[in-house]
Amino acid sequence: MTASDCVALKRYKMQFEDLNISEPLQRALIKEGYSTPTPIQAQAIPHLLKGEDLMGIAQTGTGKTAAFVLPVLQRMAETQKVAAPGVPRALVLAPTRELAAQIDESFGTYGQFLRFKHAAIYGGVNQGPQVRALSRGVDALVATPGRLLDLMDQGYIKLKDVEFFVLDEADRMLDMGFANDVRKIVSALPKRRHSLFFAATMSKEIGDLAGRLLTDPIRIEVAPQATMVETVEERIFFVDQKNKDPLLIGLLQQKCLNRVLVFTRTKRRADKVASVLSKNKIRADAIHGNKSQNQRTFALNSFKSGRLQVLVATDIAARGIDVEDISHVINYDLPSEAESYVHRVGRTGRAGASGTAYSFCAADERALLREIERLTKKKIGEMAHRYHSQEAKNAVGAAAKPAPKKPRSLSRNIIDKGKERSGPRRSRRPASRR
């Protein structure tokens, strides 16, 4: 039995009070109904309370936000410094607006019995309220790279007194083209600081970035890379493209699918699917990069509150969505990159809860399915076709034909470059500043 296995077994006995969490933080945890730390929290918090740099490799839904928010709050409270206007003491860098907002919300939740100020800054909204918050002094600042650099250039933010720096979702940060922005931000930080680095996957580029940011870090990996959450049941439907809509409608008419996240490969497809569902009296909305920040926030809050049964999302927009009790994830389109499948499915079955992931596979997506099964080292079981909806029965009855065989070199090249997808070719330009 490995050390990580021992920790996983102990998680059922260990309490937050065993981790030397301060009384105000414990009170907040109890109020929110948390008593038992997840494996990454149990392993990371003791090291972070000692001030050690940390590199965490963890899947989404493992509780990593609390793993760094709790010790950062506790260590800031111990020194009781007052943050000067525009000079934060802690900086958390996140790749998306949704993730930044949710981390900021976590600071408020866990620090509700502490005296400190926190704020989130991100693009897509008027900077006025953010500038006013900074002018009042902020202890903990959560930011996306683009808006942070904009406000730094305008003189509203100085990073000279940052004591704690957290780079969250580092792999997604690089995928979205923020590598140069991250380097600029890091160059403005003081050399003496406590640095934390989190990613869901590990690559040479990620390792090189971590090496530049961290000093003699502790490395924690709570699950092997590309390992699926054990509490998630995965099933595949082989269905023609034209029959995906009736199949989806038939599934969503089942009572057990009460809070569902549907993934599409493109923004246009997300809007189309949400529209089709709405016309069939299924409460749904779409969230993607072309939506305004207010539209995205409204849709996400409606999904959280239960006003929406279904949220249709693209991969980038969904990164950082942390909604409790998502009963099902449905891959309307298989992702072009196999790693995205792991992140998608990780939206359900979070923190030990059970969940279900359904995937639709058309004939032109068979190669993508093979890549997913090769990455996860498991075969996804085909779903039995039993539904109340006659349309759904007809849809799954029209099984997709096998994809035509291609020369091995051509097929391999298409898969490797992620070009096998429906719709227009995706731009390789860096994502716009958030």
N, C-alpha and C positions, 0 to 999 in steps of 0.2 A: 504493500500500500504506500502510495506516494504521500509527500507532505500535504499536497493540495487535497488529496482524498481525505486525510485526517481532518483538515480544516472544514471540508464540506460536511463531514459527520458531526463535528462539534457545533456547527452553525445552529443545530436544533436545540442545543443546550445553552449556548452563549447568549448573553444579553448585552445590550448597549452599555449598561453600567459596568460590565466587565472590561470595557475598552477605555476606562478612565475618562468617559465623556462627562463634561461639566453638568452641574445640576440644571441650569437654565435650558441647556440643549436637551437633556433627558426629559425635562418637563414638556418641551415642545414635541419630542418624539412620542411621548405617551399620549399627548393630546391628539396627535394625528394617527394614533393606533399602531405605532411601530415599536416593537420590543426586541425583535431578533434580527441581528445584522446579516446581510447576505455575505457570501464568501469574499467578494472583493472588499467590502466594508470591514470585515473581520481581519483581513490581511493588511489592508492599506492604512487604516486609521492609526494603529500604534506607531508605525514608521513616520507618518506625517506629523503626529503630535510631537515627535522628537526632532522635527525639522529636517528630515532626510529627503533628498530629491527622489522622485518616484516616476517610474515608467510603467503604466498599466495597460495591458492588452486584455480587453474585455468586450464581450458582445453587448449590443444594446439590450436594455432591460435587466441588467445585472445589478443596478443600484449604484453605479459609479458616480453619479452626481452627488449623492449624499456622502460618498466616500471621500470627496475632497471638500465639499461645502462645510461639513461638520468640523473637521480639524482647522480649516481656515478661520471659521468663526471663533472657535475656541482660542486659537493663538492670537487673533486680533483683540479679543476681549481681555486676555491676560495682560497685554501691554497698555491698553486703555489710552491710546493716542487719539488725537483729534485730527481728522483729515482736513487739509487746507482746500479751498475752492479749486476745483479742476485738477487736484493731485490725489488720485486714489491710492489706497494702501494695498488693495488686492485687485488683480486684473485677470479676468477669465475671457479667453478668446474662443469664440464659437463660429462655425462656418455658416449657419443660417439664422434668419431672424427668429423662427419658431424656437430653435434650440436656445438662443440667447434669452428670449423671453421666459422660457421655462426654467432655465438655471437661475435667473433673477427671482422668479417666483419661489424657487427652493430656498434661496437666501432669506426671503421674507418669512417662509414657513418655519424653517428650522431656527431662525434667529429672532422669533417673535417675542422672546423674553429678554433680549439683549438690547442695549442702546447702541445702535449703529445705523448708518445710512447706506442704501444700495440703489443701483440704477442699471438699466439696460439701454444701450444705444445701438441702433441699427438703421439701415437705409430703408427707403420706401415710405417714410413718414417725415413730417416737418421736423426739423432739428430744434426748433424753438423750445419745446418742453424739455428736451434732453439737455440743452445748454443751461436752462434754468436750474435743473436738478444738479448739474455739475457745479454751478456757481454757489450752491449751498453746501458743498463739500460732500464727497462720496467715499465711504470706506471701501466698499466692494463694487467694482464696475465690471459688468458683463457686456462684451462688445463683439460685433462682427468686424472683420478687418477693414473693409472699405470705409464705413462711417467713422471708425476710430481714427484712421489716417486723415480723413477730411477734417475732423475736429481738432486733431493735433496740428495740422497745417494752418488752421485758423487761430491757433493759440488758446483754445478752450481747454485743452488737456495737456498735462505734462506727466511723464512717467518716471520722473527722477526719484520718487519715494516709494515705488512699488516694492513691497516686501514679499508678496506671494503672487506667482504667475502660474496660471493654469492654461495649457493648450489642450482643448477638448476636441474630440473627433478629428485628430490630426490627419488621418488618412483621407477623410472626406475633404478636409481643407486643401490638401494637395490636388485631389481629383477636380476640385472646382477652380483651380488655377490661382490659389492664394499664396503660393510659395514665396514670391517676391515681397508681397505685403507682410507676411509673417516675419521675414528677415528684417524688413525695415522697422517693424514694431519691436522686435527683440533687440535691435541695435540701440534703441532708445531707452531700454531698461537698465537699471543699475546692475553692475556685475555681481554684487552681493545680494542674493535674493533666494527664496525658496521656490523651486520650480517643479511643476507636476505636468506630466505628459500622458495623454490617454489616446488610444486608437483601438479600433475593432480588429484591424488586421496589421500584419507586420510585413514590411518589404525593405529592400536595401535603402530606398529613398527615405522611408520613415525612420529607419535606423540611423541614417546619416544626420537627419534633422534632430533626432533625439540626442545624438552625440554632441551636437553644437549647443543644445539648450541645457542639458543636465550635467551635474557634477557628481560622479560616483553614485549613480542612482540605484535604488532598490528596484528590481524588476518583478512584477506580479502579473501572472497570466492565469486567469481563473477558468478558462476553457480553451481547448485547442482551437487554432484558427480554422474557420469554415465548419465548425461543429454546430449542429443544429440544437436548439433548445429541446431537452428531452420531453418536456411537458406538452409539446406541440405535435398534434397528429397531422400528418401531411398526406394529401391525396391528389391525384391527377385526373383530369377529364380530357379525353381525346375528342376534339370537337372541331368542326369546320369553322372558319372565321365568321361566316354568315350566320351561324347558329349560336354565337357567343352571347348575344343579347337575350334571346329567350331562355337560354340556360341560366344566365345570371338572374333574370327575373324570377324564374322558378325556384332557384336556391333561396333568394331573399324573401320569398313568400313563406318560408319555413319559420316557425316561431322561435326556434333556437338561435337564429342568426339575428341577434338584437342590436349589436354594435359592430359594424363591419367596415374594414378598411380595404378598398379596392384599388389595385395598382394598374396603371396603364403605362405604355412606353412613351407616349407623347402627350403634350398639353392639349392638342386638338382632340385626341381620343378621350381624354379625361372629361372635357366639356361635353362631348357627344354622349358618353356613357351616363353622366349625371343627368343630362337632359332626357334620355330614354327612360331612366328610372323614375324621374319626376313625372313624366307623362303616364307612367304606369302606377301612380299613386304610392311610390316608395320615396320616403323622405331622404333626399340625397343632395349633395353639393360637391363641387370640385375645388381642389386647391392645387395651384401650380405657380410657376414663376411669372406668368403674365397677369396674374391677379394682383390688385393693389394690396398693400399691407393691411388696410382696413378690411377688405374682402376676405383675406386669408384669416385674419384674427376672428372675424365674425363666424366664418365657417367652422373654424377649429373650436371655438367656444360653444357653438350650437351642437357640434358632435360630442363634446365633453358633457354637456348638460343633458343629452338625450333627445334634444329637439330633432336631430338628424339620426336616422338609422345607419346611413351609409356616407362615408367620406371617400371620394374618388381622388386619387393623388398620383403625381409623378414621383420618381425616386428622390430627386433633390428636395422637393417641397416637403416630403414626408420625413426626411432625416431630422431627427430631434423631436418628432411628435411623441409625446409621452402621455398617453391616455389610458387610464385604468380600465380594466374589464373589457378590452376589445375581444369579442368572442371569436371572430373569424377574420382572417386575411384572405383575400381572393386575388390571385394574379390573373387578371383579365388578359394581359399580355405577359408572356415570359420575358424577363429582363435580358437585355443584350449582353450584360456582364454577369457571369455566374455569381460573383461575390454579392451582387445586389439582391439576389434571392435570399441569402442568409439574413441580410439586414431587413428585408421586407417581412419575412416570416417571424423575425424577432419582435415585431410590433405586438404580437399576441403571445400568450404564455409567459408573461413577464413576472419576474420575482417569484417564481415557483408556481404561479397559477397555470391552469390548463388552457389550451387554445387549439384552434383548428386552422389549417392553411389549405385552401383549395387552389389549384392551378389549372388554367385552361391551356391546352396545347393543340394548336392547329398543325396541319401538315408541314407548313414552312417554319415551324418552331421546333421540330424534332431534334435538330442539331443543338439548339439551345438547351433542351432538356438533357441531352447527353452530357453537355458541359456541366450542368448543375449537378447531376448525379456523379460525375467524375470528381467534382470539387468536394462534395459532401460525403463521398464514399458510401452512398446508400441509394437504393432504388426506391423511387416514390411509388406507392401502391396505387393501382387504378381504382377509382371510386365506383361502387355499385350504383346503378342508375335507378333509384327509387324516389320519385317525386310526385307530389299531388298535381303539379301543373302538367297538362298534356303537352304544352309547348316545350317544356323542359325535357319530357320524355322523347319527343320527336327530335330535339336538338342533340341529345346524347346518343340517340339511335343512329344519327347520321355521322358515323365515326369518320375521323379524318383519315384520308388515304396516306400511306407512307410517302415521305418526301422522296423525290426522284434522286437516284444515286448520282453523285458527282465524282470527278477525279479526286483522289485523296488529297493531293497537294492543294487544289483549289478550295476544297471544302475546309481543310485545316486552316488555310490562309484567311478565309472569310470568318471563321470562328474566332481565330486569334485576334483579328482586328476589330471584332465586335460589329461587323457590318451587316450581319444577317438580321434585319429588322424590317418591319413594315413602316411605310411613311418615308419622308425625305431624309437624306443623310444628315446626321447630327453634326453641328459645327464643332470644330476642335478648338475654337478660340476660348481663352479663359473666361470663366463666368464673370458677369459684371459685378461691380462692387456692391455689397449688400448694405 
